[in-house]
Amino acid sequence: MTTRAELAPLFTDVKLSADDANAIVAALQDVARTDGEHAEELAMIRGFVELIDADLGAAEPTALPAMTPDKLALAITDPVTRKLALQCAVLLAWADGSLSDKERARLAEYASALGFSKKDYDGIERSITAWVKSGDFAPMF
């Protein structure tokens, strides 16, 4: 069973600016596109954009910028927010039921750009993967 502590800062009350949130969602979109477009991943991204827009009271849906690992590293400098971004990206990659080799390679590029060692990234991927495969979504609540 994966614990809330193992998933932190995911599912905790991390304060994000609109710029941080949009940068993270743009990175999710980039990861999702690495192995083709999957309805589950696109729906998850749309949901994030809708939540951000609702929080900001946006009249029009936000158009996400093109994102790369290096651009995300420039946009997100806080270590907790960086880890959250990487966790969200791994979780997004699992939205279609599998983590492809292309997604894993792109996630590793993001991890490196954000300052995570291979060991750190592997631990994040392992925790998220174990939680997703367990079907035990209790840590969210």
Secondary structure by P-SEA (a helix, b strand, c coil): cccccccccccccccccaaaaaaaaaaaaaaaacccccaaaaaaaaaaaaaaaaaaccccccccccccaaaaaaacccaaaaaaaaaaaaaaaaccccccaaaaaaaaaaaaaacccaaaaaaaaaaaaaaaaaccccccc
